[in-house]
Amino acid sequence: MSLRICPDCHKAFFIADTEYCPPCPKCGYVLVEQRGQNRVMQKSEFIIMIKEEKRAAKTLDLSPNGARIAYEGSALPVDTVLDFNVDRLNINRPAMAVWTKQTGMGRAQSGLRLL
């Protein structure tokens, strides 16, 4: 089961993990999955470099061309280019933040597109 929040009515609901794009049961809004590739949950700690600044981070999930990461500090601006080097996973590529959000006190998450 996965928790979803409707972008239209902002109400939370659960869906079975086998459902792809169900409509919101509260208002009927049709959710559209925007990911082009399947993601695999993968948690690995690493350091991101943004210009000359280092931040502790961890991967949350990965696909061949993207990743979702959590990190310390303020949320990155969209279109920020950073060094995505996760030695444990043998990934050393530049990446660009395509979405970003603050998730709590001093923590944020971003979706990255690997370049």
PADREN-791043 format. One line per field, with one value per atom (N, C-alpha, C, O): residue number from 1; residue in one letter; atom name; x, y, z. Coordinates in nm, 3 decimals. Example, Ala and Ser with C-alpha at 12.3 -4.5 7.8 and 13.67 -1.06 7.14 Angstrom:
2
resi (1  1  1  1  2  2  2  2)
resn (a  a  a  a  s  s  s  s)
name (N  CA  C  O  N  CA  C  O)
east (1.319  1.230  1.320  1.424  1.285  1.367  1.290  1.341)
north (-0.569  -0.450  -0.330  -0.332  -0.225  -0.106  0.003  0.114)
up (0.780  0.780  0.780  0.846  0.708  0.714  0.787  0.804)
//
This chain:
115
resi (1  1  1  1  2  2  2  2  3  3  3  3  4  4  4  4  5  5  5  5  6  6  6  6  7  7  7  7  8  8  8  8  9  9  9  9  10  10  10  10  11  11  11  11  12  12  12  12  13  13  13  13  14  14  14  14  15  15  15  15  16  16  16  16  17  17  17  17  18  18  18  18  19  19  19  19  20  20  20  20  21  21  21  21  22  22  22  22  23  23  23  23  24  24  24  24  25  25  25  25  26  26  26  26  27  27  27  27  28  28  28  28  29  29  29  29  30  30  30  30  31  31  31  31  32  32  32  32  33  33  33  33  34  34  34  34  35  35  35  35  36  36  36  36  37  37  37  37  38  38  38  38  39  39  39  39  40  40  40  40  41  41  41  41  42  42  42  42  43  43  43  43  44  44  44  44  45  45  45  45  46  46  46  46  47  47  47  47  48  48  48  48  49  49  49  49  50  50  50  50  51  51  51  51  52  52  52  52  53  53  53  53  54  54  54  54  55  55  55  55  56  56  56  56  57  57  57  57  58  58  58  58  59  59  59  59  60  60  60  60  61  61  61  61  62  62  62  62  63  63  63  63  64  64  64  64  65  65  65  65  66  66  66  66  67  67  67  67  68  68  68  68  69  69  69  69  70  70  70  70  71  71  71  71  72  72  72  72  73  73  73  73  74  74  74  74  75  75  75  75  76  76  76  76  77  77  77  77  78  78  78  78  79  79  79  79  80  80  80  80  81  81  81  81  82  82  82  82  83  83  83  83  84  84  84  84  85  85  85  85  86  86  86  86  87  87  87  87  88  88  88  88  89  89  89  89  90  90  90  90  91  91  91  91  92  92  92  92  93  93  93  93  94  94  94  94  95  95  95  95  96  96  96  96  97  97  97  97  98  98  98  98  99  99  99  99  100  100  100  100  101  101  101  101  102  102  102  102  103  103  103  103  104  104  104  104  105  105  105  105  106  106  106  106  107  107  107  107  108  108  108  108  109  109  109  109  110  110  110  110  111  111  111  111  112  112  112  112  113  113  113  113  114  114  114  114  115  115  115  115)
resn (m  m  m  m  s  s  s  s  l  l  l  l  r  r  r  r  i  i  i  i  c  c  c  c  p  p  p  p  d  d  d  d  c  c  c  c  h  h  h  h  k  k  k  k  a  a  a  a  f  f  f  f  f  f  f  f  i  i  i  i  a  a  a  a  d  d  d  d  t  t  t  t  e  e  e  e  y  y  y  y  c  c  c  c  p  p  p  p  p  p  p  p  c  c  c  c  p  p  p  p  k  k  k  k  c  c  c  c  g  g  g  g  y  y  y  y  v  v  v  v  l  l  l  l  v  v  v  v  e  e  e  e  q  q  q  q  r  r  r  r  g  g  g  g  q  q  q  q  n  n  n  n  r  r  r  r  v  v  v  v  m  m  m  m  q  q  q  q  k  k  k  k  s  s  s  s  e  e  e  e  f  f  f  f  i  i  i  i  i  i  i  i  m  m  m  m  i  i  i  i  k  k  k  k  e  e  e  e  e  e  e  e  k  k  k  k  r  r  r  r  a  a  a  a  a  a  a  a  k  k  k  k  t  t  t  t  l  l  l  l  d  d  d  d  l  l  l  l  s  s  s  s  p  p  p  p  n  n  n  n  g  g  g  g  a  a  a  a  r  r  r  r  i  i  i  i  a  a  a  a  y  y  y  y  e  e  e  e  g  g  g  g  s  s  s  s  a  a  a  a  l  l  l  l  p  p  p  p  v  v  v  v  d  d  d  d  t  t  t  t  v  v  v  v  l  l  l  l  d  d  d  d  f  f  f  f  n  n  n  n  v  v  v  v  d  d  d  d  r  r  r  r  l  l  l  l  n  n  n  n  i  i  i  i  n  n  n  n  r  r  r  r  p  p  p  p  a  a  a  a  m  m  m  m  a  a  a  a  v  v  v  v  w  w  w  w  t  t  t  t  k  k  k  k  q  q  q  q  t  t  t  t  g  g  g  g  m  m  m  m  g  g  g  g  r  r  r  r  a  a  a  a  q  q  q  q  s  s  s  s  g  g  g  g  l  l  l  l  r  r  r  r  l  l  l  l  l  l  l  l)
name (N  CA  C  O  N  CA  C  O  N  CA  C  O  N  CA  C  O  N  CA  C  O  N  CA  C  O  N  CA  C  O  N  CA  C  O  N  CA  C  O  N  CA  C  O  N  CA  C  O  N  CA  C  O  N  CA  C  O  N  CA  C  O  N  CA  C  O  N  CA  C  O  N  CA  C  O  N  CA  C  O  N  CA  C  O  N  CA  C  O  N  CA  C  O  N  CA  C  O  N  CA  C  O  N  CA  C  O  N  CA  C  O  N  CA  C  O  N  CA  C  O  N  CA  C  O  N  CA  C  O  N  CA  C  O  N  CA  C  O  N  CA  C  O  N  CA  C  O  N  CA  C  O  N  CA  C  O  N  CA  C  O  N  CA  C  O  N  CA  C  O  N  CA  C  O  N  CA  C  O  N  CA  C  O  N  CA  C  O  N  CA  C  O  N  CA  C  O  N  CA  C  O  N  CA  C  O  N  CA  C  O  N  CA  C  O  N  CA  C  O  N  CA  C  O  N  CA  C  O  N  CA  C  O  N  CA  C  O  N  CA  C  O  N  CA  C  O  N  CA  C  O  N  CA  C  O  N  CA  C  O  N  CA  C  O  N  CA  C  O  N  CA  C  O  N  CA  C  O  N  CA  C  O  N  CA  C  O  N  CA  C  O  N  CA  C  O  N  CA  C  O  N  CA  C  O  N  CA  C  O  N  CA  C  O  N  CA  C  O  N  CA  C  O  N  CA  C  O  N  CA  C  O  N  CA  C  O  N  CA  C  O  N  CA  C  O  N  CA  C  O  N  CA  C  O  N  CA  C  O  N  CA  C  O  N  CA  C  O  N  CA  C  O  N  CA  C  O  N  CA  C  O  N  CA  C  O  N  CA  C  O  N  CA  C  O  N  CA  C  O  N  CA  C  O  N  CA  C  O  N  CA  C  O  N  CA  C  O  N  CA  C  O  N  CA  C  O  N  CA  C  O  N  CA  C  O  N  CA  C  O  N  CA  C  O  N  CA  C  O  N  CA  C  O  N  CA  C  O  N  CA  C  O  N  CA  C  O  N  CA  C  O  N  CA  C  O  N  CA  C  O  N  CA  C  O  N  CA  C  O  N  CA  C  O  N  CA  C  O  N  CA  C  O  N  CA  C  O  N  CA  C  O  N  CA  C  O)
east (0.084  0.000  0.088  0.192  0.045  0.116  0.020  -0.098  0.071  -0.007  0.007  0.119  -0.102  -0.102  -0.178  -0.267  -0.142  -0.215  -0.260  -0.180  -0.388  -0.445  -0.397  -0.409  -0.342  -0.298  -0.413  -0.393  -0.536  -0.651  -0.723  -0.741  -0.764  -0.840  -0.752  -0.798  -0.627  -0.528  -0.565  -0.518  -0.648  -0.683  -0.597  -0.563  -0.561  -0.476  -0.562  -0.675  -0.505  -0.571  -0.464  -0.353  -0.500  -0.409  -0.447  -0.564  -0.344  -0.368  -0.284  -0.181  -0.328  -0.250  -0.128  -0.136  -0.015  0.107  0.096  0.178  -0.004  -0.022  -0.101  -0.101  -0.168  -0.244  -0.149  -0.060  -0.168  -0.075  -0.116  -0.043  -0.228  -0.274  -0.422  -0.505  -0.455  -0.597  -0.650  -0.573  -0.780  -0.837  -0.849  -0.856  -0.850  -0.867  -1.006  -1.105  -1.015  -1.147  -1.231  -1.352  -1.171  -1.245  -1.311  -1.426  -1.234  -1.286  -1.287  -1.345  -1.223  -1.222  -1.109  -1.100  -1.021  -0.908  -0.822  -0.792  -0.783  -0.704  -0.556  -0.503  -0.491  -0.348  -0.272  -0.307  -0.170  -0.089  0.053  0.116  0.102  0.240  0.332  0.318  0.425  0.512  0.647  0.725  0.675  0.803  0.804  0.710  0.909  0.921  0.984  0.974  1.047  1.116  1.083  1.053  1.089  1.066  1.181  1.296  1.147  1.248  1.263  1.168  1.385  1.416  1.455  1.539  1.394  1.432  1.576  1.611  1.658  1.800  1.847  1.847  1.887  1.934  2.085  2.135  2.155  2.301  2.340  2.291  2.429  2.476  2.590  2.671  2.596  2.701  2.709  2.632  2.800  2.817  2.787  2.838  2.704  2.681  2.765  2.784  2.815  2.893  2.813  2.778  2.784  2.714  2.807  2.825  2.866  2.972  3.084  3.145  3.112  3.219  3.165  3.241  3.033  2.970  2.941  2.886  2.979  2.950  2.830  2.817  2.742  2.627  2.614  2.631  2.583  2.554  2.419  2.324  2.410  2.287  2.272  2.366  2.154  2.134  2.035  1.942  2.057  1.963  1.841  1.854  1.724  1.601  1.553  1.511  1.561  1.532  1.609  1.651  1.627  1.707  1.638  1.562  1.665  1.630  1.752  1.848  1.753  1.870  1.905  2.021  1.805  1.831  1.793  1.787  1.768  1.727  1.741  1.773  1.717  1.725  1.644  1.624  1.598  1.538  1.633  1.672  1.671  1.767  1.712  1.627  1.760  1.731  1.865  1.967  1.863  1.989  1.965  1.852  2.074  2.069  2.071  2.127  2.009  2.011  1.884  1.785  1.888  1.771  1.755  1.850  1.633  1.603  1.679  1.690  1.731  1.804  1.708  1.593  1.751  1.667  1.654  1.749  1.539  1.520  1.623  1.655  1.674  1.776  1.918  2.011  1.936  2.070  2.144  2.091  2.265  2.349  2.447  2.509  2.461  2.549  2.624  2.587  2.728  2.802  2.733  2.723  2.686  2.616  2.713  2.720  2.788  2.892  2.860  2.879  2.812  2.781  2.875  2.844  2.991  3.094  3.044  3.077  2.964  2.913  2.833  2.831  2.765  2.684  2.754  2.697  2.878  2.958  2.889  2.886  2.834  2.770  2.852  2.871  2.900  2.976  2.935  2.998  2.826  2.771  2.721  2.686  2.718  2.650  2.499  2.451  2.427  2.281  2.220  2.285  2.091  2.018  1.892  1.821  1.864  1.743  1.623  1.620  1.525  1.406  1.286  1.191  1.290  1.193  1.263  1.363  1.211  1.273  1.171  1.080  1.186  1.094  1.162  1.247  1.123  1.169  1.085  0.962  1.146  1.070  1.067  0.998  1.139  1.140  1.249  1.307  1.274  1.374  1.513  1.571  1.565  1.699  1.714  1.827  1.605  1.611  1.530  1.433  1.572  1.501  1.516  1.598  1.435  1.443  1.441  1.382  1.508  1.506  1.499  1.551  1.434  1.436  1.543  1.544  1.633  1.742  1.728  1.682  1.767  1.783  1.933  2.004  1.979  2.121  2.156  2.086  2.264  2.306  2.415  2.463)
north (-0.118  0.000  0.124  0.129  0.225  0.352  0.464  0.461  0.562  0.680  0.781  0.811  0.833  0.938  1.058  1.044  1.175  1.298  1.357  1.382  1.379  1.432  1.575  1.658  1.606  1.743  1.841  1.962  1.788  1.876  1.909  2.026  1.805  1.830  1.822  1.855  1.779  1.772  1.675  1.690  1.575  1.472  1.349  1.314  1.284  1.166  1.041  1.033  0.942  0.813  0.708  0.740  0.583  0.471  0.402  0.393  0.353  0.273  0.147  0.145  0.041  -0.082  -0.055  0.019  -0.115  -0.093  -0.142  -0.106  -0.224  -0.274  -0.177  -0.192  -0.078  0.020  0.123  0.172  0.156  0.246  0.391  0.468  0.431  0.570  0.575  0.604  0.547  0.547  0.688  0.779  0.710  0.841  0.860  0.763  0.984  1.014  0.966  1.004  0.885  0.837  0.946  0.927  1.059  1.167  1.262  1.302  1.298  1.399  1.351  1.417  1.238  1.186  1.235  1.196  1.320  1.371  1.254  1.164  1.255  1.146  1.176  1.275  1.090  1.104  1.049  0.943  1.119  1.075  1.052  1.142  0.932  0.899  0.961  0.933  1.046  1.116  1.049  1.089  0.948  0.881  0.795  0.719  0.807  0.729  0.593  0.505  0.575  0.449  0.406  0.489  0.275  0.224  0.264  0.273  0.287  0.323  0.208  0.136  0.193  0.090  0.160  0.250  0.118  0.177  0.139  0.021  0.238  0.216  0.325  0.443  0.287  0.386  0.372  0.270  0.476  0.481  0.623  0.720  0.633  0.765  0.810  0.729  0.941  0.999  1.149  1.202  1.215  1.360  1.423  1.378  1.527  1.600  1.727  1.789  1.762  1.885  1.982  1.952  2.098  2.204  2.324  2.389  2.352  2.452  2.409  2.305  2.482  2.444  2.391  2.365  2.374  2.333  2.183  2.129  2.116  1.973  1.958  2.030  1.862  1.832  1.681  1.607  1.635  1.493  1.463  1.540  1.350  1.313  1.162  1.089  1.115  0.972  0.954  1.033  0.849  0.816  0.751  0.681  0.774  0.709  0.610  0.499  0.649  0.556  0.598  0.713  0.501  0.523  0.465  0.369  0.523  0.467  0.485  0.551  0.430  0.448  0.594  0.626  0.683  0.824  0.923  1.043  0.875  0.968  0.912  0.794  0.997  0.958  1.054  1.170  1.005  1.090  1.087  0.980  1.205  1.212  1.295  1.383  1.267  1.348  1.402  1.334  1.524  1.586  1.690  1.731  1.733  1.835  1.974  1.992  2.069  2.207  2.246  2.173  2.362  2.415  2.344  2.288  2.349  2.283  2.351  2.473  2.268  2.319  2.389  2.346  2.494  2.551  2.454  2.382  2.452  2.370  2.415  2.533  2.321  2.341  2.353  2.382  2.330  2.327  2.205  2.094  2.225  2.114  2.081  2.170  1.952  1.908  1.782  1.716  1.751  1.627  1.518  1.527  1.413  1.300  1.182  1.107  1.168  1.065  0.974  1.011  0.854  0.754  0.637  0.545  0.641  0.540  0.399  0.307  0.381  0.248  0.185  0.063  0.271  0.223  0.241  0.211  0.288  0.310  0.409  0.388  0.517  0.623  0.750  0.797  0.805  0.931  1.011  1.005  1.088  1.166  1.301  1.315  1.399  1.522  1.499  1.410  1.577  1.564  1.702  1.797  1.712  1.838  1.816  1.717  1.907  1.900  1.938  2.048  1.848  1.878  1.913  1.976  1.872  1.918  1.916  1.846  1.991  2.000  2.046  2.122  1.999  2.043  2.032  1.947  2.120  2.117  2.013  2.016  1.921  1.813  1.822  1.743  1.913  1.927  2.023  2.093  2.026  2.120  2.082  1.982  2.162  2.140  2.022  1.978  1.970  1.856  1.889  1.965  1.832  1.855  1.730  1.643  1.723  1.617  1.680  1.786  1.613  1.658  1.537  1.430  1.558  1.460  1.505  1.620  1.414  1.446  1.376  1.262  1.443  1.381  1.369  1.469  1.247  1.227  1.273  1.240  1.347  1.403  1.318  1.349)
up (0.000  0.000  0.000  0.066  -0.076  -0.083  -0.048  -0.084  0.022  0.057  -0.056  -0.098  -0.104  -0.206  -0.152  -0.068  -0.202  -0.170  -0.302  -0.391  -0.313  -0.436  -0.458  -0.368  -0.577  -0.603  -0.622  -0.621  -0.639  -0.661  -0.530  -0.497  -0.455  -0.331  -0.206  -0.096  -0.221  -0.112  -0.002  0.111  -0.032  0.067  0.045  -0.068  0.155  0.148  0.130  0.179  0.059  0.042  0.013  -0.029  0.034  0.009  -0.121  -0.157  -0.192  -0.311  -0.301  -0.234  -0.367  -0.374  -0.461  -0.559  -0.427  -0.503  -0.647  -0.731  -0.676  -0.813  -0.900  -1.022  -0.840  -0.917  -0.976  -0.907  -1.103  -1.170  -1.155  -1.092  -1.209  -1.203  -1.167  -1.253  -1.042  -1.007  -0.990  -0.957  -1.010  -0.981  -0.829  -0.754  -0.787  -0.645  -0.601  -0.664  -0.496  -0.452  -0.387  -0.369  -0.352  -0.286  -0.386  -0.369  -0.494  -0.588  -0.733  -0.819  -0.762  -0.898  -0.986  -1.102  -0.933  -1.011  -1.058  -0.980  -1.185  -1.240  -1.219  -1.270  -1.143  -1.117  -1.236  -1.289  -1.278  -1.391  -1.343  -1.289  -1.364  -1.328  -1.432  -1.551  -1.389  -1.481  -1.499  -1.585  -1.421  -1.433  -1.558  -1.583  -1.636  -1.757  -1.734  -1.820  -1.619  -1.589  -1.447  -1.361  -1.424  -1.289  -1.198  -1.241  -1.075  -0.974  -0.877  -0.848  -0.828  -0.730  -0.601  -0.601  -0.490  -0.361  -0.331  -0.332  -0.306  -0.279  -0.185  -0.221  -0.064  0.033  0.049  0.097  0.008  0.020  0.059  0.001  0.155  0.198  0.109  0.063  0.084  0.001  0.029  0.109  -0.035  -0.022  -0.157  -0.259  -0.159  -0.284  -0.281  -0.177  -0.397  -0.413  -0.498  -0.612  -0.443  -0.514  -0.512  -0.409  -0.627  -0.636  -0.542  -0.567  -0.437  -0.343  -0.211  -0.118  -0.202  -0.077  -0.076  -0.172  0.034  0.053  0.146  0.245  0.111  0.196  0.209  0.112  0.331  0.352  0.290  0.305  0.219  0.150  0.148  0.181  0.108  0.084  -0.029  -0.046  -0.106  -0.212  -0.148  -0.048  -0.204  -0.160  -0.263  -0.230  -0.391  -0.499  -0.623  -0.637  -0.714  -0.835  -0.956  -0.945  -1.071  -1.201  -1.289  -1.247  -1.410  -1.496  -1.525  -1.548  -1.524  -1.557  -1.449  -1.475  -1.327  -1.223  -1.084  -1.066  -0.987  -0.846  -0.761  -0.798  -0.648  -0.546  -0.429  -0.382  -0.381  -0.272  -0.158  -0.178  -0.037  0.082  0.130  0.121  0.182  0.222  0.329  0.355  0.391  0.494  0.430  0.322  0.497  0.450  0.378  0.378  0.317  0.246  0.112  0.057  0.060  -0.067  -0.181  -0.187  -0.270  -0.386  -0.481  -0.494  -0.547  -0.652  -0.770  -0.802  -0.832  -0.953  -1.056  -1.064  -1.135  -1.238  -1.182  -1.256  -1.050  -0.994  -1.047  -1.045  -1.095  -1.142  -1.030  -0.972  -1.002  -0.894  -0.935  -1.032  -0.861  -0.881  -0.802  -0.680  -0.870  -0.809  -0.809  -0.906  -0.700  -0.690  -0.572  -0.456  -0.604  -0.502  -0.526  -0.602  -0.461  -0.486  -0.460  -0.535  -0.355  -0.321  -0.435  -0.451  -0.515  -0.626  -0.760  -0.865  -0.755  -0.877  -0.972  -1.093  -0.915  -0.994  -0.976  -0.864  -1.084  -1.084  -1.206  -1.311  -1.190  -1.302  -1.252  -1.135  -1.339  -1.303  -1.306  -1.377  -1.230  -1.225  -1.210  -1.167  -1.245  -1.234  -1.152  -1.172  -1.058  -0.978  -1.065  -1.121  -1.077  -1.157  -1.068  -1.114  -0.943  -0.843  -0.708  -0.690  -0.615  -0.484  -0.382  -0.414  -0.258  -0.152  -0.016  0.006  0.073  0.211  0.283  0.271  0.358  0.422  0.573  0.638  0.630  0.775  0.816  0.733  0.943  0.995  0.945  0.988  0.855  0.804  0.711  0.689  0.656  0.564  0.438  0.443  0.326  0.200  0.113  0.141  0.008  -0.092  -0.229  -0.250  -0.324  -0.463  -0.555  -0.525  -0.667  -0.775  -0.874  -0.917  -0.909  -0.998  -1.133  -1.140  -1.237  -1.368  -1.391  -1.388  -1.413  -1.436  -1.576  -1.672  -1.589  -1.717  -1.780  -1.889)
//
